[in-house]
Amino acid sequence: MNTVEQLLAKSFHALSHENKLIIKRLGPDRPDIQLQQSAIDRGKICKRTFSKTWYTKVDWLTGSTSKNALFCFPCLLFGGDFNWARKGVTDLKHLAIIIRKHAHLKRHIENLTRLGMLGDATIEAHVSDTYRRAILKHNEAVDKNRRILSTLIDCIRFSGAFELVFRGHDESESSSNPGMVDLSASLDHEMEACLANVAVLKGTAKTIQNELLECMLQIIRSYIVQQLKTTDFVAIQVDDTTDVANKTRVALIFRYIENDKVVERFYSFIHLGDSIAETVATSMLTELDLIFPEHYDKQKLIAQSYDGASVTSGIFDGIQKKIQAVFPNAHCVHCYAHHLHLIVQQVVGKICEAYIFFMDVASIAAFFSGSSKRTKLLQDIVESRVPNGSAPCLNFNMVTVNLIYECRVDLEKCFNTIEASGDFEYKSRSEARGFGRTLQDREFQFFLFLFHEIMSLLYKFHNQLLKHNIETVFIQRATNQFVTEMIKVREGIDSLDSRLPKDSIFSNHRKNISKLVRNAKQICDIIVKHAKERFLFTKHLISATLLHSGRFAHYDISFPEQALCDAVETYPMLNKADLRTELTVLYGMHVYRQSNGVVSLLALIQKLNMENSLPETVTLLKILLTTPMTTTESERCFPTLKRIETFLRSTIIEERLNAFAMLTIERDLVKRIPDFNIQVIEKFAAIKERRADFIYKK
């Protein structure tokens, strides 16, 4: 753009302001021209050739390769002496004199001044009162536009935080279903006028909403990534679930320590075409490689936790191994957020009859919870309330299964009373008749008896693993005991039919008993398989026993050498000798025995300013706090996954899912991001050229 040929071809005055600034920034083009001149000097033929050193001597000098001539860059832009601005100078013999004369021309000096002022808003504002007033007017418009846009952002933040919508399912301008934007406009006449007249600020326009949501999502993710880069250790929690549209999604959550407090941050929903481990692993590694690009960063990922979903089936060929191949310290651990009896979720994904059974259980619970009149009758007859059931894709309530098992006869009486009573509406009586027949159905009773036994064993096994005094031998013993009891349940399935009530019936559409027996045995096999896999790796639990303050007195007498070896083997960033010395000090001093759990112990060490004196212990404490392991400490119970699954029950369009989920789940984090609205506005303005002004001028 700054060559002589280009500037001669198109007038500089006809160019846009942006192009003028680009040419000014590029400066004079200084090609190596082949300019030569032959002359007779004192009777001898002298041959002169142009030297590029002239460019360094004269900063406004430029040249043309096509014309083999020299030009003045400012005069070429703004007009001036014909030879220097249009024709070109070729006299090398008198070049020094010609340059000196041109440098003192009034027009040349004026052109240099114009070039210097070009794009300098400060100078132009001083010399042009009109320009200054234009800037003030522009900035006033920017203030107004930003204020309106900030209000729209606040509306979106409020809607996201409380899972609201702008106009319900109808977001057209003619919608009679008002939303947050309409409410804000009704309270602010200036905003109402802007929304009516300025198209780019129409908060109800889907395009604007989606662009603002995307900007918010990027700002929040950037803030989380910055925290991940500064923290010492990170754990990931992965939960795959199916939303109301039957789309499989993987939720990625990060767990780390922020300001001496354990936090979990939702990061993304990843849409999957299938639930194959290879697909999930590829998607997960793509996200993680962007966040942890360096080799050192990859070492800080110390744990990965799953909900036992089908994509993680098989610790040797599932997603865990694929992640650990890239992140060597990312051990797969059992997460307290998913109670052990959630293994039953695996059954529902593979056994259709099990899915139908739990749907029937949830429907019975929903029938009573939907009416206070039905609930009162239930309490009068059964003397208990049926807990609220959940769909199989979310949770399984063992209490509901046990209540139906123990109070089946009373429940039948309750349904018969509703069906025969004229005090209930027709719908309730019709549904009661159906539920009464369900309780008498032989297939329903078959699975009710089966899952009553299974879920009782799972609950017992889960409670055993919540103990503080946990050792490798204990975990293996508890697991083996659970497997043994499950095998007994499996062996007793053949005789389960004979234990069912005699008054049970088989509906014509139900499967025969041999089919049910095969399905029941498959259910037991699935549960046993997943129970073994979940607790194949337990060294993180053993490492945690090193810092159980209740055992410090015992450790002071008999040091837990094997637990120390397991901890160092599991987490190679620990120094065994230094850690042993520090633990010996901890075990021997009564002040450290007063702590109650790793959170309390870390706080005590920080209160005593002993972090630099006990660095290996502090490192181990941070590892244990970051790892989502099974424990009874209330600080470890994290609701993030439950909130994500709850959020997925609502319908939402694809491009808004991640942003609205982030605003809903991490609303407290959004409040702490400094100048959040300003950052969103800056990013929104930079996406593309807007018809409304959002960028200030100086």
C-alpha positions in Angstrom: 0.0 0.0 0.0 2.9 2.4 0.6 4.7 1.9 -2.8 5.0 4.9 -5.1 3.1 3.0 -7.8 0.1 2.4 -5.5 0.0 6.0 -4.2 0.2 7.4 -7.8 -2.6 5.1 -9.0 -5.1 6.1 -6.3 -5.3 9.4 -4.5 -4.3 9.3 -0.9 -7.3 11.6 0.0 -9.7 9.0 -1.4 -8.5 6.3 0.9 -10.3 5.3 4.1 -9.0 6.6 7.4 -7.9 3.1 8.4 -5.9 2.7 5.2 -4.3 6.1 5.7 -3.2 5.0 9.1 -1.8 1.7 7.7 0.3 3.7 5.1 1.6 6.0 7.8 2.6 3.1 9.9 4.4 1.4 7.0 6.2 4.6 6.2 8.1 5.3 2.9 8.8 2.4 0.6 12.6 2.1 0.1 13.3 -0.3 -2.8 16.7 -0.8 -4.4 16.2 1.1 -7.6 18.5 0.9 -10.6 19.0 4.6 -11.0 22.2 5.5 -12.9 23.5 8.7 -14.5 26.4 9.3 -16.8 28.0 12.8 -17.1 31.2 14.5 -18.3 33.1 16.0 -15.5 36.4 17.8 -16.4 36.7 16.0 -19.6 36.1 12.6 -18.2 33.0 10.4 -18.3 31.6 9.9 -14.8 29.0 7.2 -14.1 26.9 7.7 -10.9 24.7 5.0 -9.3 22.0 5.5 -6.6 23.0 4.3 -3.2 20.5 3.1 -0.6 22.4 5.0 2.1 20.4 8.0 0.9 17.3 6.4 2.6 19.0 6.5 6.0 20.2 10.1 5.5 16.7 11.4 4.4 13.8 9.9 6.3 11.1 11.2 3.9 12.8 9.8 0.7 11.2 7.0 -1.2 11.8 5.4 -4.6 10.0 3.8 -7.6 11.3 0.7 -9.3 9.1 1.2 -12.3 10.1 4.8 -12.9 13.6 4.5 -11.5 13.1 7.8 -9.8 13.1 9.3 -6.3 10.0 10.9 -4.6 9.1 12.7 -1.4 6.8 10.5 0.7 4.8 13.4 2.4 4.4 15.3 -0.8 3.4 12.1 -2.6 0.6 11.8 -0.1 -0.7 15.3 0.3 0.5 17.0 -3.0 3.4 19.4 -3.5 6.4 20.1 -5.8 5.6 18.3 -9.2 9.0 16.7 -9.5 8.9 15.2 -6.0 5.2 14.4 -5.9 4.4 13.2 -9.5 7.3 13.0 -11.9 10.2 11.9 -9.8 13.8 13.1 -9.4 16.6 11.4 -11.3 19.5 14.0 -11.1 22.1 12.2 -9.1 24.8 14.8 -9.7 22.9 17.5 -7.9 20.8 15.3 -5.6 22.2 16.7 -2.4 21.4 20.3 -3.4 17.9 19.4 -4.7 17.1 17.6 -1.4 18.3 20.5 0.7 16.2 23.0 -1.3 13.1 20.8 -1.1 13.4 20.3 2.6 13.1 24.0 3.1 9.9 24.4 1.0 6.9 25.7 2.9 4.6 23.1 1.2 7.0 20.2 2.1 7.1 21.3 5.8 3.2 21.5 5.9 3.0 18.0 4.5 5.3 16.7 7.1 3.1 18.3 9.8 -0.1 16.8 8.3 1.6 13.3 8.2 2.6 13.7 11.8 -0.9 14.7 12.9 -2.6 11.9 11.0 -4.2 9.5 13.5 -3.0 11.4 16.5 -6.3 12.1 18.3 -4.6 14.2 21.0 -3.1 16.7 18.5 -6.3 16.8 16.4 -8.4 17.5 19.5 -6.1 20.4 20.3 -6.2 21.9 16.9 -9.8 21.1 16.0 -12.6 22.1 18.3 -15.1 20.4 16.0 -13.2 17.1 16.2 -13.2 17.4 20.0 -16.9 18.0 20.2 -17.4 15.0 17.9 -15.4 12.8 20.2 -17.4 14.0 23.2 -20.6 13.2 21.4 -19.3 9.8 20.3 -18.3 8.9 23.9 -21.6 10.0 25.2 -23.3 7.6 22.8 -20.9 4.9 23.9 -21.8 5.6 27.5 -25.4 5.2 26.7 -25.0 2.0 24.6 -22.7 0.4 27.2 -25.2 1.2 30.0 -28.0 -0.5 28.1 -25.8 -3.4 27.2 -24.7 -3.8 30.8 -28.4 -3.9 31.8 -29.0 -6.7 29.2 -26.0 -8.6 30.6 -27.4 -8.3 34.1 -30.7 -9.6 32.8 -28.9 -12.6 31.3 -26.9 -13.2 34.5 -30.1 -13.1 36.6 -31.9 -15.4 34.2 -29.0 -17.8 34.1 -28.5 -17.8 37.9 -32.1 -18.7 38.6 -32.7 -20.8 35.4 -35.2 -18.4 33.9 -35.8 -17.4 30.3 -36.3 -14.2 28.4 -39.7 -14.9 26.9 -40.4 -18.5 27.7 -40.7 -20.7 24.7 -41.8 -17.8 22.4 -39.0 -15.2 22.0 -40.6 -13.3 19.1 -41.3 -9.6 19.4 -45.1 -10.3 19.4 -44.8 -12.7 22.3 -47.2 -12.0 25.2 -45.0 -13.9 27.5 -42.7 -11.2 29.0 -39.2 -11.9 30.3 -36.5 -10.2 32.3 -35.6 -7.8 29.5 -39.2 -6.5 29.3 -39.3 -6.0 33.0 -36.1 -4.0 33.0 -37.3 -1.9 30.0 -40.6 -1.1 31.8 -38.6 0.3 34.7 -36.1 2.3 32.5 -37.6 4.5 29.9 -34.2 5.2 28.3 -33.7 1.4 27.9 -37.2 1.0 26.5 -36.6 3.6 23.8 -33.2 2.0 22.9 -34.7 -1.5 22.6 -37.4 -0.1 20.4 -35.2 1.9 18.0 -31.7 0.5 18.1 -31.6 -3.0 16.5 -28.2 -4.0 17.8 -29.4 -3.5 21.3 -32.6 -5.5 21.1 -32.0 -7.8 24.0 -34.8 -10.1 22.8 -32.9 -10.8 19.6 -31.6 -14.3 19.7 -28.4 -13.4 17.9 -27.5 -10.7 20.4 -28.4 -13.0 23.3 -26.3 -15.8 22.0 -23.3 -13.5 21.3 -23.5 -12.1 24.8 -23.8 -15.6 26.3 -20.7 -16.7 24.3 -18.7 -13.7 25.5 -19.7 -14.4 29.1 -18.7 -18.1 28.7 -15.3 -17.1 27.4 -14.7 -14.7 30.2 -15.6 -17.2 32.9 -13.6 -20.0 31.3 -10.5 -17.7 31.0 -10.9 -16.9 34.7 -11.0 -20.6 35.7 -8.1 -21.4 33.4 -6.0 -18.7 35.2 -6.8 -20.3 38.5 -5.9 -23.7 37.2 -2.5 -22.4 36.1 -1.7 -21.0 39.5 -2.9 -23.9 41.7 -0.6 -26.7 42.7 -2.9 -29.7 42.0 -6.1 -30.4 40.0 -8.6 -33.2 39.8 -11.2 -33.7 37.2 -14.7 -35.1 37.7 -16.5 -36.4 34.7 -20.2 -37.2 34.6 -22.0 -38.4 31.5 -25.8 -38.0 31.6 -28.7 -37.9 29.2 -30.9 -34.8 29.0 -34.6 -34.6 28.2 -33.9 -34.7 24.5 -32.1 -38.0 25.0 -28.8 -36.4 24.0 -25.7 -37.8 25.8 -23.4 -35.2 27.2 -20.3 -35.3 29.3 -19.9 -32.7 32.0 -16.3 -31.7 32.9 -15.6 -30.3 36.4 -12.3 -29.2 37.9 -11.6 -29.6 41.6 -8.7 -27.6 43.1 -7.7 -25.3 46.0 -8.5 -21.6 45.7 -7.4 -19.3 48.5 -7.0 -22.3 50.9 -10.5 -23.6 50.1 -11.5 -26.6 48.0 -13.7 -25.6 45.1 -15.2 -27.5 42.1 -15.7 -25.5 38.9 -18.0 -26.6 36.1 -16.2 -26.1 32.8 -18.1 -27.5 29.9 -20.8 -29.8 28.6 -19.3 -32.0 25.8 -21.9 -33.3 23.3 -21.2 -36.9 22.2 -22.4 -38.7 19.2 -22.0 -42.0 21.1 -20.9 -43.1 24.5 -17.8 -45.1 23.4 -14.7 -44.6 25.6 -12.6 -43.6 22.5 -15.0 -40.8 21.7 -15.1 -39.4 25.2 -11.3 -39.7 25.7 -10.6 -37.8 22.5 -13.0 -35.0 23.5 -11.6 -34.9 27.0 -8.0 -34.8 25.9 -8.7 -32.0 23.4 -10.1 -29.9 26.3 -7.4 -30.8 28.7 -4.5 -30.2 26.3 -5.7 -26.6 25.7 -5.8 -26.0 29.5 -2.5 -27.9 30.4 -0.3 -27.5 27.3 3.1 -27.8 29.1 4.6 -31.0 30.5 4.9 -29.5 33.9 1.2 -28.6 33.9 0.3 -32.2 33.0 2.0 -33.4 36.2 -0.4 -31.4 38.4 -3.5 -33.4 37.3 -3.6 -36.0 40.2 -7.0 -37.5 40.0 -9.9 -38.4 37.7 -13.3 -39.4 39.0 -16.3 -40.8 37.2 -19.9 -41.7 37.9 -19.4 -45.3 36.8 -21.1 -44.6 33.5 -20.8 -46.9 30.5 -18.0 -44.9 28.9 -15.7 -45.7 31.8 -16.5 -49.5 31.9 -13.3 -51.4 32.3 -10.4 -49.7 34.0 -7.9 -51.3 31.6 -9.6 -50.4 28.4 -11.8 -47.5 29.4 -11.3 -43.8 29.4 -9.3 -43.8 32.6 -6.3 -45.5 31.0 -6.4 -43.2 28.0 -6.4 -40.1 30.1 -3.6 -41.5 32.4 -1.4 -42.2 29.3 -1.1 -38.4 28.8 -1.4 -37.3 32.5 0.6 -40.0 34.4 -0.4 -38.8 37.9 -4.2 -38.8 37.2 -5.2 -41.8 39.2 -8.8 -42.9 38.9 -10.6 -42.7 42.2 -14.1 -43.3 43.6 -15.9 -40.0 44.1 -18.1 -39.4 47.2 -20.5 -37.4 45.1 -21.7 -40.7 43.7 -22.9 -43.1 46.4 -22.0 -46.7 45.8 -25.5 -47.8 45.1 -25.5 -45.6 42.0 -23.8 -48.6 40.4 -27.4 -49.7 39.8 -27.4 -47.0 37.1 -25.3 -49.4 35.0 -28.1 -52.0 35.3 -30.7 -49.6 33.9 -28.6 -48.8 30.9 -28.5 -52.4 29.9 -31.6 -54.1 31.3 -34.9 -52.8 29.9 -36.9 -54.6 32.6 -34.9 -52.9 35.3 -35.6 -49.5 33.7 -39.3 -50.2 33.7 -39.2 -51.3 37.3 -37.6 -48.1 38.5 -39.9 -46.0 36.4 -42.8 -47.8 38.2 -41.2 -47.0 41.6 -40.7 -43.4 40.7 -44.3 -43.1 39.4 -45.7 -44.5 42.7 -43.7 -41.9 44.6 -44.8 -39.1 42.3 -48.5 -40.2 42.6 -48.5 -39.5 46.3 -46.3 -36.4 46.3 -48.5 -34.7 43.8 -51.5 -34.4 46.1 -51.7 -33.5 49.8 -55.0 -35.4 50.0 -53.4 -38.6 48.8 -50.4 -38.1 51.1 -52.7 -37.8 54.1 -54.5 -41.0 53.2 -51.1 -42.7 52.8 -50.0 -41.6 56.3 -53.2 -42.8 57.8 -52.9 -46.3 56.3 -49.2 -46.8 56.0 -48.1 -44.4 58.7 -45.3 -43.2 56.5 -44.6 -41.1 53.4 -43.1 -42.3 50.2 -40.0 -40.4 49.4 -39.9 -38.5 46.1 -38.6 -40.9 43.5 -36.2 -40.0 40.7 -35.9 -41.0 37.1 -33.5 -43.8 36.4 -31.1 -41.5 34.6 -30.6 -39.4 37.8 -30.7 -41.3 41.0 -32.2 -44.4 42.8 -33.8 -44.0 46.2 -33.2 -47.1 48.2 -35.6 -45.9 50.9 -38.4 -45.9 48.3 -37.7 -49.4 47.2 -37.5 -50.7 50.8 -40.7 -48.9 51.8 -42.7 -50.4 48.9 -41.2 -53.8 49.7 -42.1 -53.6 53.5 -45.5 -51.9 53.0 -46.7 -53.5 49.8 -49.9 -54.8 51.4 -50.8 -51.5 53.0 -50.0 -49.7 49.7 -52.4 -52.0 47.9 -55.0 -51.2 50.5 -54.4 -47.4 50.0 -54.8 -47.7 46.2 -58.0 -49.8 46.7 -59.4 -47.1 49.0 -58.7 -44.4 46.5 -60.2 -46.4 43.6 -63.4 -47.1 45.6 -63.8 -43.7 47.2 -66.0 -41.1 45.7 -63.9 -38.3 47.4 -61.2 -38.5 44.7 -61.4 -37.3 41.1 -61.6 -39.8 38.2 -57.9 -39.4 37.3 -56.7 -40.3 40.8 -59.0 -43.3 40.9 -57.9 -44.5 37.5 -54.2 -44.1 38.4 -54.7 -45.9 41.7 -56.3 -48.9 39.9 -53.2 -49.1 37.6 -50.7 -48.8 40.6 -52.7 -51.4 42.5 -52.3 -53.9 39.6 -48.6 -53.0 39.3 -48.0 -54.0 42.9 -49.7 -57.3 42.2 -47.8 -57.9 39.0 -45.4 -60.8 39.3 -42.6 -59.2 37.3 -42.7 -56.0 39.4 -42.6 -58.1 42.6 -39.8 -60.2 41.2 -37.6 -57.1 40.8 -38.8 -55.5 44.0 -37.6 -58.6 46.0 -34.4 -58.6 44.0 -33.4 -55.0 44.4 -34.4 -54.9 48.0 -31.7 -57.4 48.7 -29.2 -55.8 46.3 -29.5 -52.2 47.4 -29.3 -53.2 51.1 -26.0 -54.9 50.4 -24.8 -51.8 48.4 -25.8 -49.5 51.2 -23.9 -51.6 53.8 -20.8 -51.8 51.6 -20.9 -48.0 51.1 -21.1 -47.3 54.8 -18.1 -49.6 55.5 -16.0 -47.5 53.1 -16.9 -44.2 54.9 -14.8 -45.1 57.9 -11.7 -43.1 58.9 -9.7 -46.1 60.0 -9.4 -47.6 56.5 -6.6 -49.8 55.3 -5.8 -51.8 52.2 -6.7 -55.1 53.9 -10.0 -53.6 55.1 -11.0 -52.4 51.7 -10.1 -55.8 50.1 -12.0 -57.6 52.9 -15.1 -55.4 52.5 -15.1 -55.7 48.7 -14.7 -59.5 48.9 -17.5 -59.7 51.5 -19.8 -57.7 49.2 -18.9 -59.8 46.2 -19.5 -63.0 48.2 -23.0 -61.8 49.3 -23.9 -60.7 45.8 -22.9 -64.2 44.6 -25.3 -65.7 47.2 -28.1 -63.4 45.9 -27.3 -64.5 42.4 -27.5 -68.2 43.4 -30.8 -67.6 45.1 -32.4 -66.1 42.0 -33.6 -69.5 40.8 -35.7 -69.9 43.9 -36.9 -66.3 44.0 -40.1 -67.0 42.1 -41.2 -69.5 44.8 -40.8 -66.8 47.5 -43.2 -64.4 45.8 -46.7 -63.9 47.2 -49.3 -66.4 45.9 -51.7 -63.7 44.8 -49.3 -62.2 42.3 -50.3 -62.3 38.7 -48.6 -62.4 35.3 -49.8 -59.9 32.8 -50.0 -61.2 29.2 -47.4 -58.8 28.0 -44.9 -59.7 30.7 -41.9 -61.9 30.1 -41.8 -65.5 31.4 -40.0 -66.4 34.5 -36.9 -67.9 32.8 -36.3 -64.6 31.0 -36.6 -62.7 34.3 -34.1 -65.1 36.0 -31.6 -64.5 33.2 -32.0 -60.8 33.5 -31.6 -60.9 37.3 -28.4 -62.9 37.0 -27.0 -60.4 34.5 -27.9 -57.6 36.9 -25.8 -59.3 39.7 -22.9 -59.8 37.3 -22.9 -56.2 36.3 -22.9 -54.9 39.9 -20.1 -57.3 41.0 -18.0 -56.3 38.0 -18.3 -52.6 38.7 -17.8 -52.9 42.4 -14.5 -54.7 41.8 -13.4 -52.1 39.2 -14.3 -49.1 41.4 -12.0 -50.2 44.2 -9.1 -51.7 42.2 -7.1 -48.5 43.0 -7.2 -47.6 46.8 -3.8 -46.2 47.5 -5.2 -42.7 47.7 -7.3 -43.9 50.6 -4.2 -45.4 52.3 -2.3 -42.2 51.8 -5.1 -40.3 53.6 -4.6 -42.5 56.7 -1.2 -40.9 57.3 -2.9 -37.6 58.3 -5.8 -39.0 60.4 -5.2 -37.1 63.6 -7.2 -39.7 65.6 -4.4 -42.2 64.9 -1.4 -39.9 65.6 -0.9 -41.3 69.1 -0.7 -44.8 67.7 1.6 -43.8 64.8 3.9 -42.1 67.3 4.5 -45.6 68.8 4.4 -47.6 65.5 5.1 -45.6 62.4 2.9 -46.5 59.4 5.8 -47.4 57.1 3.7 -49.2 54.5 1.2 -46.3 54.2 4.2 -43.9 53.6 5.6 -46.2 50.9 2.2 -46.3 49.2 1.8 -42.5 49.3 5.2 -41.9 47.8 4.7 -44.5 45.1 1.3 -43.0 44.2 2.5 -39.4 44.3 6.1 -39.3 43.0 6.3 -35.5 43.7 6.7 -36.3 47.4 10.1 -36.7 49.0 10.0 -39.9 51.2 12.8 -39.0 53.6 11.6 -35.5 54.3 8.0 -36.6 54.6 8.9 -39.3 57.1 10.7 -36.7 59.2 7.9 -34.2 59.1 5.3 -36.9 60.0 7.4 -38.1 62.9 7.2 -34.5 64.3 3.4 -34.3 63.7 2.8 -37.6 65.4 4.8 -36.7 68.5 3.3 -33.3 69.2 -0.1 -33.0 70.9 -1.0 -29.7 69.3 -1.4 -31.5 65.9 -3.6 -34.2 67.4 -6.3 -31.6 68.1 -7.1 -31.2 64.4 -10.2 -32.9 63.0 -9.5 -34.0 59.4 -7.1 -32.8 56.7 -8.9 -29.4 56.3 -8.5 -28.6 60.0 -4.9 -29.9 60.0 -3.9 -27.7 57.0 -5.5 -24.7 58.7 -3.6 -25.4 61.9 -0.3 -25.6 60.1 -1.0 -22.3 58.3 -2.1 -20.7 61.6 1.3 -21.7 63.2 3.2 -20.4 60.1 4.7 -23.9 59.6 4.1 -24.2 55.9 7.8 -23.6 55.0 8.9 -26.0 57.8 6.5 -28.8 56.8 6.5 -28.5 52.9 6.1 -32.2 52.2 3.2 -32.5 54.6 1.5 -29.5 53.2 1.9 -31.0 49.7 0.3 -34.2 50.8 -2.5 -32.3 52.5 -3.2 -30.4 49.3 -3.2 -33.6 47.3 -5.7 -35.2 49.6 -7.9 -32.1 49.6 -7.9 -32.0 45.8 -8.6 -35.7 45.4 -12.4 -36.5 45.4 -12.1 -39.5 47.6 -14.6 -41.4 49.9 -14.6 -39.8 53.4 -17.0 -38.6 56.0 -15.6 -35.0 56.1 -18.4 -32.6 55.2 -15.9 -30.4 53.3 -15.6 -33.1 50.6 -19.3 -33.3 49.8 -19.7 -31.4 46.5 -23.0 -30.7 44.9 -21.7 -29.7 41.5 -22.6 -32.9 39.7 -26.1 -33.0 41.2 -26.7 -29.4 40.1 -25.5 -30.2 36.6 -27.8 -33.2 36.3 -30.7 -31.1 37.6 -29.9 -28.4 35.1 -30.1 -30.9 32.2 -33.7 -31.8 33.1 -34.7 -28.5 31.6 -34.9 -27.9 27.8 -32.5 -25.4 26.3 -31.2 -24.8 22.8 -27.8 -26.2 21.9 -25.8 -22.9 21.5 -26.9 -21.6 24.9 -26.5 -24.8 27.0 -22.8 -24.3 28.1 -23.2 -20.6 28.8 -26.5 -20.8 30.7 -25.2 -23.8 32.6 -22.0 -21.9 33.6 -24.1 -18.9 34.7 -26.4 -21.2 36.8 -23.8 -23.4 38.3 -21.0 -20.9 38.9 -23.1 -17.8 39.7 -21.0 -17.2 42.9 -17.8 -17.3 40.8 -19.3 -14.8 38.3 -19.9 -12.3 41.1 -16.2 -12.4 42.0 -14.8 -11.8 38.5 -13.6 -8.1 38.5 -15.3 -5.8 36.0 -17.2 -8.8 34.5 -19.8 -6.7 32.6 -17.0 -4.4 31.2 -15.0 -7.4 30.0 -18.1 -8.9 28.3 -18.8 -5.6 26.6 -15.2 -5.3 25.3 -15.3 -8.8 23.9 -18.8 -8.3 22.5 -17.7 -5.1 20.7 -14.6 -6.9 19.3 -16.5 -9.8 17.7 -17.4 -7.8 14.6 -18.1 -4.2 13.5 -21.3 -3.0 15.2 -23.8 -0.5 14.0 -23.9 0.9 17.5 -20.8 2.3 19.1 -19.2 0.6 22.1 -15.6 1.6 21.9 -14.4 4.9 23.4 -12.3 7.4 21.5 -9.5 9.4 23.1 
